[in-house]
Amino acid sequence: MSRKVIILCGSPHKEGNTNTVAGWVAQGARGKGAEVEVIDAVALKYKVGGCVGCMGCQNSKEFRCVIDDEAGPIIARLPEADVLAFATPVYFYGPTAHLKRFIDRMFSLFKFSPDGKVRQAFHKTRVALIATAAGGLDDGLSLTEQLFRKIAAFSGKEMQSLLVPNAEGADKEELRRKAVAFGESLARV
Ligand SMILES: Cc1cc2nc3c(=O)[nH]c(=O)nc-3n(C[C@H](O)[C@H](O)[C@H](O)COP(=O)(O)O)c2cc1C
C-alpha cells in the first residue's frame, strides 16, 4: 500500500519560497509512489483565531476539535497519514501565525490526564518539517526546528527536516534537487 503524506502549508504566499519548496517535496514523494495531499492551512475558513481552550476535546471520547469549521474535520483525519509534514516560512523566529492557529487545535488529538498520562490519536504518523527563512540557522530556523521537534517527540519517531536558510538568494536548481530528494525520503519512511 502506498504511503500517505500530508503536507500542511502555512505560508500566505501561494507562490512564495515555502509553497515552491513544498511543491518540489510533494513531487519527490509522488515520484516514489506516495499518495500526497497538500493542505493550505492559510486558506481554510476558521470560526476562531486559534484554539480557545474550551476543553471540549478533552471532555469528549472522540479525538476531534469541537469547533465546527473547515479546520476541524481536517485535523481529525491527520492520524491517517504516515507522514505529516509542516511547511512554513520563519516569521519572527517561529512558524507563521496561520500555521500555529491550526497546530494549537491539534490539541484535540491528545487526551491529557491529571496523572500526566497522555493518550493520542497518532499511532503511525511521523512528523516532518519544511521551513524557509531569509536569514541563517541562528535567525529563527533552528528555533523553529526545535519547536517542531517537541511536537514530533509525541510520535516517538525522529523528525526529518528540510531547512532552507537564505532562501531569497538560494540556487533554485540546487534547492529543487534537495527538496525532491527530501520528498523521496518521506515516501520511504
Ligand atoms: C513577518 C515576517 C517575519 C519574518 N521573520 C523572519 C525571521 O525571524 N527570521 C528569518 O530568517 N526570516 C524571517 N522572515 C523572512 C521569511 O522567512 C523568508 O523570506 C521566507 O522564505 C518567506 O517565505 P514565503 O515566500 O513562503 O513567504 C520573515 C518574513 C516576514 C514577512
The ligand as a MOL file (V3000), in Angstrom:
LIG
                    3D

  0  0  0     0  0            999 V3000
M  V30 BEGIN CTAB
M  V30 COUNTS 31 33 0 0 0
M  V30 BEGIN ATOM
M  V30 1 C 6.6210 38.9310 9.0620 0
M  V30 2 C 7.9020 38.2860 8.6390 0
M  V30 3 C 8.7850 37.8430 9.6110 0
M  V30 4 C 9.9640 37.2060 9.2390 0
M  V30 5 N 10.8010 36.7840 10.2230 0
M  V30 6 C 11.9550 36.1400 9.8920 0
M  V30 7 C 12.8380 35.6650 10.9110 0
M  V30 8 O 12.5980 35.7870 12.0960 0
M  V30 9 N 13.9570 35.0380 10.5160 0
M  V30 10 C 14.2930 34.8530 9.1830 0
M  V30 11 O 15.3470 34.2840 8.9010 0
M  V30 12 N 13.4510 35.2760 8.1980 0
M  V30 13 C 12.2910 35.9070 8.5150 0
M  V30 14 N 11.4350 36.3360 7.5280 0
M  V30 15 C 11.7390 36.0130 6.1120 0
M  V30 16 C 10.9660 34.7820 5.6070 0
M  V30 17 O 11.0280 33.6890 6.5000 0
M  V30 18 C 11.5230 34.2710 4.2710 0
M  V30 19 O 11.6020 35.3250 3.3310 0
M  V30 20 C 10.6870 33.1240 3.7450 0
M  V30 21 O 11.4300 32.3720 2.8160 0
M  V30 22 C 9.3980 33.6160 3.0710 0
M  V30 23 O 8.6710 32.5040 2.6240 0
M  V30 24 P 7.3570 32.6670 1.7360 0
M  V30 25 O 7.8160 33.1340 0.3680 0
M  V30 26 O 6.7550 31.3180 1.7170 0
M  V30 27 O 6.5070 33.6750 2.4140 0
M  V30 28 C 10.2610 36.9990 7.8540 0
M  V30 29 C 9.3730 37.4660 6.8870 0
M  V30 30 C 8.2060 38.1140 7.2700 0
M  V30 31 C 7.2490 38.6080 6.2080 0
M  V30 END ATOM
M  V30 BEGIN BOND
M  V30 1 1 1 2
M  V30 2 1 2 3
M  V30 3 2 2 30
M  V30 4 2 3 4
M  V30 5 1 4 5
M  V30 6 1 4 28
M  V30 7 2 5 6
M  V30 8 1 6 7
M  V30 9 1 6 13
M  V30 10 2 7 8
M  V30 11 1 7 9
M  V30 12 1 9 10
M  V30 13 2 10 11
M  V30 14 1 10 12
M  V30 15 2 12 13
M  V30 16 1 13 14
M  V30 17 1 14 15
M  V30 18 1 14 28
M  V30 19 1 15 16
M  V30 20 1 16 17
M  V30 21 1 16 18
M  V30 22 1 18 19
M  V30 23 1 18 20
M  V30 24 1 20 21
M  V30 25 1 20 22
M  V30 26 1 22 23
M  V30 27 1 23 24
M  V30 28 2 24 25
M  V30 29 1 24 26
M  V30 30 1 24 27
M  V30 31 2 28 29
M  V30 32 1 29 30
M  V30 33 1 30 31
M  V30 END BOND
M  V30 END CTAB
M  END
